[in-house]
Amino acid sequence: MKKQLPELANDKEAEDFLDSVDLTQYDLSKMQQVNFEFHPKDKSITLRLPESLLTTIKYQAVQSGIPYQRFIRQALENIVHCNK
């Protein structure tokens, strides 16, 4: 049976832990991806969409576990970054 990850209080503890262990010994099955947003959101836009498209976007956002406006922003960021 694999070990459970310990509770770590801060970044220093996490860094020290990662430097000292073999992660293959730990159960990582409950890990979730976390995305950080570093840039301030200082501009807004108005965008008209067909209701069916907005409904689909909102559904997919729920499935992804994020608010639908963040989902749209991430989709736009992915398109722009992929085409550079």
Phi and psi in radians as a Rosetta constraint file:
Dihedral C 1 N 2 CA 2 C 2 CIRCULARHARMONIC -1.406 0.35
Dihedral N 2 CA 2 C 2 N 3 CIRCULARHARMONIC 2.686 0.35
Dihedral C 2 N 3 CA 3 C 3 CIRCULARHARMONIC -1.304 0.35
Dihedral N 3 CA 3 C 3 N 4 CIRCULARHARMONIC 2.693 0.35
Dihedral C 3 N 4 CA 4 C 4 CIRCULARHARMONIC -1.540 0.35
Dihedral N 4 CA 4 C 4 N 5 CIRCULARHARMONIC 2.547 0.35
Dihedral C 4 N 5 CA 5 C 5 CIRCULARHARMONIC -1.202 0.35
Dihedral N 5 CA 5 C 5 N 6 CIRCULARHARMONIC 2.454 0.35
Dihedral C 5 N 6 CA 6 C 6 CIRCULARHARMONIC -1.350 0.35
Dihedral N 6 CA 6 C 6 N 7 CIRCULARHARMONIC 2.801 0.35
Dihedral C 6 N 7 CA 7 C 7 CIRCULARHARMONIC -1.339 0.35
Dihedral N 7 CA 7 C 7 N 8 CIRCULARHARMONIC 2.257 0.35
Dihedral C 7 N 8 CA 8 C 8 CIRCULARHARMONIC -2.067 0.35
Dihedral N 8 CA 8 C 8 N 9 CIRCULARHARMONIC 2.324 0.35
Dihedral C 8 N 9 CA 9 C 9 CIRCULARHARMONIC -1.460 0.35
Dihedral N 9 CA 9 C 9 N 10 CIRCULARHARMONIC -0.406 0.35
Dihedral C 9 N 10 CA 10 C 10 CIRCULARHARMONIC -2.753 0.35
Dihedral N 10 CA 10 C 10 N 11 CIRCULARHARMONIC 3.087 0.35
Dihedral C 10 N 11 CA 11 C 11 CIRCULARHARMONIC -1.105 0.35
Dihedral N 11 CA 11 C 11 N 12 CIRCULARHARMONIC -0.651 0.35
Dihedral C 11 N 12 CA 12 C 12 CIRCULARHARMONIC -1.089 0.35
Dihedral N 12 CA 12 C 12 N 13 CIRCULARHARMONIC -0.806 0.35
Dihedral C 12 N 13 CA 13 C 13 CIRCULARHARMONIC -1.065 0.35
Dihedral N 13 CA 13 C 13 N 14 CIRCULARHARMONIC -0.709 0.35
Dihedral C 13 N 14 CA 14 C 14 CIRCULARHARMONIC -1.127 0.35
Dihedral N 14 CA 14 C 14 N 15 CIRCULARHARMONIC -0.778 0.35
Dihedral C 14 N 15 CA 15 C 15 CIRCULARHARMONIC -1.082 0.35
Dihedral N 15 CA 15 C 15 N 16 CIRCULARHARMONIC -0.778 0.35
Dihedral C 15 N 16 CA 16 C 16 CIRCULARHARMONIC -1.102 0.35
Dihedral N 16 CA 16 C 16 N 17 CIRCULARHARMONIC -0.712 0.35
Dihedral C 16 N 17 CA 17 C 17 CIRCULARHARMONIC -1.083 0.35
Dihedral N 17 CA 17 C 17 N 18 CIRCULARHARMONIC -0.843 0.35
Dihedral C 17 N 18 CA 18 C 18 CIRCULARHARMONIC -1.130 0.35
Dihedral N 18 CA 18 C 18 N 19 CIRCULARHARMONIC -0.544 0.35
Dihedral C 18 N 19 CA 19 C 19 CIRCULARHARMONIC -1.285 0.35
Dihedral N 19 CA 19 C 19 N 20 CIRCULARHARMONIC -0.296 0.35
Dihedral C 19 N 20 CA 20 C 20 CIRCULARHARMONIC -1.993 0.35
Dihedral N 20 CA 20 C 20 N 21 CIRCULARHARMONIC 0.011 0.35
Dihedral C 20 N 21 CA 21 C 21 CIRCULARHARMONIC -2.258 0.35
Dihedral N 21 CA 21 C 21 N 22 CIRCULARHARMONIC 2.866 0.35
Dihedral C 21 N 22 CA 22 C 22 CIRCULARHARMONIC -1.780 0.35
Dihedral N 22 CA 22 C 22 N 23 CIRCULARHARMONIC 1.912 0.35
Dihedral C 22 N 23 CA 23 C 23 CIRCULARHARMONIC -1.144 0.35
Dihedral N 23 CA 23 C 23 N 24 CIRCULARHARMONIC -0.284 0.35
Dihedral C 23 N 24 CA 24 C 24 CIRCULARHARMONIC -1.178 0.35
Dihedral N 24 CA 24 C 24 N 25 CIRCULARHARMONIC -0.229 0.35
Dihedral C 24 N 25 CA 25 C 25 CIRCULARHARMONIC -1.478 0.35
Dihedral N 25 CA 25 C 25 N 26 CIRCULARHARMONIC -0.093 0.35
Dihedral C 25 N 26 CA 26 C 26 CIRCULARHARMONIC -1.970 0.35
Dihedral N 26 CA 26 C 26 N 27 CIRCULARHARMONIC 2.617 0.35
Dihedral C 26 N 27 CA 27 C 27 CIRCULARHARMONIC -1.397 0.35
Dihedral N 27 CA 27 C 27 N 28 CIRCULARHARMONIC 1.895 0.35
Dihedral C 27 N 28 CA 28 C 28 CIRCULARHARMONIC -1.845 0.35
Dihedral N 28 CA 28 C 28 N 29 CIRCULARHARMONIC 0.240 0.35
Dihedral C 28 N 29 CA 29 C 29 CIRCULARHARMONIC -1.159 0.35
Dihedral N 29 CA 29 C 29 N 30 CIRCULARHARMONIC -0.371 0.35
Dihedral C 29 N 30 CA 30 C 30 CIRCULARHARMONIC -1.713 0.35
Dihedral N 30 CA 30 C 30 N 31 CIRCULARHARMONIC 0.145 0.35
Dihedral C 30 N 31 CA 31 C 31 CIRCULARHARMONIC -1.197 0.35
Dihedral N 31 CA 31 C 31 N 32 CIRCULARHARMONIC 2.526 0.35
Dihedral C 31 N 32 CA 32 C 32 CIRCULARHARMONIC -2.251 0.35
Dihedral N 32 CA 32 C 32 N 33 CIRCULARHARMONIC 2.506 0.35
Dihedral C 32 N 33 CA 33 C 33 CIRCULARHARMONIC -1.213 0.35
Dihedral N 33 CA 33 C 33 N 34 CIRCULARHARMONIC 2.401 0.35
Dihedral C 33 N 34 CA 34 C 34 CIRCULARHARMONIC -2.150 0.35
Dihedral N 34 CA 34 C 34 N 35 CIRCULARHARMONIC 2.284 0.35
Dihedral C 34 N 35 CA 35 C 35 CIRCULARHARMONIC -1.917 0.35
Dihedral N 35 CA 35 C 35 N 36 CIRCULARHARMONIC 2.351 0.35
Dihedral C 35 N 36 CA 36 C 36 CIRCULARHARMONIC -1.877 0.35
Dihedral N 36 CA 36 C 36 N 37 CIRCULARHARMONIC 2.442 0.35
Dihedral C 36 N 37 CA 37 C 37 CIRCULARHARMONIC -1.903 0.35
Dihedral N 37 CA 37 C 37 N 38 CIRCULARHARMONIC 2.009 0.35
Dihedral C 37 N 38 CA 38 C 38 CIRCULARHARMONIC -1.697 0.35
Dihedral N 38 CA 38 C 38 N 39 CIRCULARHARMONIC -0.509 0.35
Dihedral C 38 N 39 CA 39 C 39 CIRCULARHARMONIC -1.538 0.35
Dihedral N 39 CA 39 C 39 N 40 CIRCULARHARMONIC 2.417 0.35
Dihedral C 39 N 40 CA 40 C 40 CIRCULARHARMONIC -1.147 0.35
Dihedral N 40 CA 40 C 40 N 41 CIRCULARHARMONIC 2.586 0.35
Dihedral C 40 N 41 CA 41 C 41 CIRCULARHARMONIC -1.723 0.35
Dihedral N 41 CA 41 C 41 N 42 CIRCULARHARMONIC 1.579 0.35
Dihedral C 41 N 42 CA 42 C 42 CIRCULARHARMONIC -1.865 0.35
Dihedral N 42 CA 42 C 42 N 43 CIRCULARHARMONIC 0.058 0.35
Dihedral C 42 N 43 CA 43 C 43 CIRCULARHARMONIC -2.258 0.35
Dihedral N 43 CA 43 C 43 N 44 CIRCULARHARMONIC 2.535 0.35
Dihedral C 43 N 44 CA 44 C 44 CIRCULARHARMONIC -2.197 0.35
Dihedral N 44 CA 44 C 44 N 45 CIRCULARHARMONIC 2.729 0.35
Dihedral C 44 N 45 CA 45 C 45 CIRCULARHARMONIC -2.309 0.35
Dihedral N 45 CA 45 C 45 N 46 CIRCULARHARMONIC 2.787 0.35
Dihedral C 45 N 46 CA 46 C 46 CIRCULARHARMONIC -1.933 0.35
Dihedral N 46 CA 46 C 46 N 47 CIRCULARHARMONIC 2.296 0.35
Dihedral C 46 N 47 CA 47 C 47 CIRCULARHARMONIC -2.365 0.35
Dihedral N 47 CA 47 C 47 N 48 CIRCULARHARMONIC 2.171 0.35
Dihedral C 47 N 48 CA 48 C 48 CIRCULARHARMONIC -1.624 0.35
Dihedral N 48 CA 48 C 48 N 49 CIRCULARHARMONIC 2.241 0.35
Dihedral C 48 N 49 CA 49 C 49 CIRCULARHARMONIC -2.275 0.35
Dihedral N 49 CA 49 C 49 N 50 CIRCULARHARMONIC 2.668 0.35
Dihedral C 49 N 50 CA 50 C 50 CIRCULARHARMONIC -1.108 0.35
Dihedral N 50 CA 50 C 50 N 51 CIRCULARHARMONIC 2.496 0.35
Dihedral C 50 N 51 CA 51 C 51 CIRCULARHARMONIC -0.988 0.35
Dihedral N 51 CA 51 C 51 N 52 CIRCULARHARMONIC -0.671 0.35
Dihedral C 51 N 52 CA 52 C 52 CIRCULARHARMONIC -1.110 0.35
Dihedral N 52 CA 52 C 52 N 53 CIRCULARHARMONIC -0.649 0.35
Dihedral C 52 N 53 CA 53 C 53 CIRCULARHARMONIC -1.184 0.35
Dihedral N 53 CA 53 C 53 N 54 CIRCULARHARMONIC -0.778 0.35
Dihedral C 53 N 54 CA 54 C 54 CIRCULARHARMONIC -1.093 0.35
Dihedral N 54 CA 54 C 54 N 55 CIRCULARHARMONIC -0.688 0.35
Dihedral C 54 N 55 CA 55 C 55 CIRCULARHARMONIC -1.070 0.35
Dihedral N 55 CA 55 C 55 N 56 CIRCULARHARMONIC -0.757 0.35
Dihedral C 55 N 56 CA 56 C 56 CIRCULARHARMONIC -1.131 0.35
Dihedral N 56 CA 56 C 56 N 57 CIRCULARHARMONIC -0.752 0.35
Dihedral C 56 N 57 CA 57 C 57 CIRCULARHARMONIC -1.055 0.35
Dihedral N 57 CA 57 C 57 N 58 CIRCULARHARMONIC -0.824 0.35
Dihedral C 57 N 58 CA 58 C 58 CIRCULARHARMONIC -1.077 0.35
Dihedral N 58 CA 58 C 58 N 59 CIRCULARHARMONIC -0.701 0.35
Dihedral C 58 N 59 CA 59 C 59 CIRCULARHARMONIC -1.086 0.35
Dihedral N 59 CA 59 C 59 N 60 CIRCULARHARMONIC -0.831 0.35
Dihedral C 59 N 60 CA 60 C 60 CIRCULARHARMONIC -1.151 0.35
Dihedral N 60 CA 60 C 60 N 61 CIRCULARHARMONIC -0.587 0.35
Dihedral C 60 N 61 CA 61 C 61 CIRCULARHARMONIC -1.118 0.35
Dihedral N 61 CA 61 C 61 N 62 CIRCULARHARMONIC -0.753 0.35
Dihedral C 61 N 62 CA 62 C 62 CIRCULARHARMONIC -1.065 0.35
Dihedral N 62 CA 62 C 62 N 63 CIRCULARHARMONIC -0.758 0.35
Dihedral C 62 N 63 CA 63 C 63 CIRCULARHARMONIC -1.070 0.35
Dihedral N 63 CA 63 C 63 N 64 CIRCULARHARMONIC -0.562 0.35
Dihedral C 63 N 64 CA 64 C 64 CIRCULARHARMONIC -1.480 0.35
Dihedral N 64 CA 64 C 64 N 65 CIRCULARHARMONIC -0.220 0.35
Dihedral C 64 N 65 CA 65 C 65 CIRCULARHARMONIC 1.371 0.35
Dihedral N 65 CA 65 C 65 N 66 CIRCULARHARMONIC 0.476 0.35
Dihedral C 65 N 66 CA 66 C 66 CIRCULARHARMONIC -2.328 0.35
Dihedral N 66 CA 66 C 66 N 67 CIRCULARHARMONIC 2.762 0.35
Dihedral C 66 N 67 CA 67 C 67 CIRCULARHARMONIC -1.092 0.35
Dihedral N 67 CA 67 C 67 N 68 CIRCULARHARMONIC 2.623 0.35
Dihedral C 67 N 68 CA 68 C 68 CIRCULARHARMONIC -1.156 0.35
Dihedral N 68 CA 68 C 68 N 69 CIRCULARHARMONIC -0.557 0.35
Dihedral C 68 N 69 CA 69 C 69 CIRCULARHARMONIC -1.189 0.35
Dihedral N 69 CA 69 C 69 N 70 CIRCULARHARMONIC -0.656 0.35
Dihedral C 69 N 70 CA 70 C 70 CIRCULARHARMONIC -1.148 0.35
Dihedral N 70 CA 70 C 70 N 71 CIRCULARHARMONIC -0.665 0.35
Dihedral C 70 N 71 CA 71 C 71 CIRCULARHARMONIC -1.035 0.35
Dihedral N 71 CA 71 C 71 N 72 CIRCULARHARMONIC -0.801 0.35
Dihedral C 71 N 72 CA 72 C 72 CIRCULARHARMONIC -1.096 0.35
Dihedral N 72 CA 72 C 72 N 73 CIRCULARHARMONIC -0.785 0.35
Dihedral C 72 N 73 CA 73 C 73 CIRCULARHARMONIC -1.063 0.35
Dihedral N 73 CA 73 C 73 N 74 CIRCULARHARMONIC -0.759 0.35
Dihedral C 73 N 74 CA 74 C 74 CIRCULARHARMONIC -1.124 0.35
Dihedral N 74 CA 74 C 74 N 75 CIRCULARHARMONIC -0.673 0.35
Dihedral C 74 N 75 CA 75 C 75 CIRCULARHARMONIC -1.087 0.35
Dihedral N 75 CA 75 C 75 N 76 CIRCULARHARMONIC -0.771 0.35
Dihedral C 75 N 76 CA 76 C 76 CIRCULARHARMONIC -1.117 0.35
Dihedral N 76 CA 76 C 76 N 77 CIRCULARHARMONIC -0.760 0.35
Dihedral C 76 N 77 CA 77 C 77 CIRCULARHARMONIC -1.068 0.35
Dihedral N 77 CA 77 C 77 N 78 CIRCULARHARMONIC -0.714 0.35
Dihedral C 77 N 78 CA 78 C 78 CIRCULARHARMONIC -1.098 0.35
Dihedral N 78 CA 78 C 78 N 79 CIRCULARHARMONIC -0.720 0.35
Dihedral C 78 N 79 CA 79 C 79 CIRCULARHARMONIC -1.129 0.35
Dihedral N 79 CA 79 C 79 N 80 CIRCULARHARMONIC -0.811 0.35
Dihedral C 79 N 80 CA 80 C 80 CIRCULARHARMONIC -1.140 0.35
Dihedral N 80 CA 80 C 80 N 81 CIRCULARHARMONIC -0.761 0.35
Dihedral C 80 N 81 CA 81 C 81 CIRCULARHARMONIC -1.223 0.35
Dihedral N 81 CA 81 C 81 N 82 CIRCULARHARMONIC -0.575 0.35
Dihedral C 81 N 82 CA 82 C 82 CIRCULARHARMONIC -1.249 0.35
Dihedral N 82 CA 82 C 82 N 83 CIRCULARHARMONIC -0.452 0.35
Dihedral C 82 N 83 CA 83 C 83 CIRCULARHARMONIC -1.692 0.35
Dihedral N 83 CA 83 C 83 N 84 CIRCULARHARMONIC 0.121 0.35
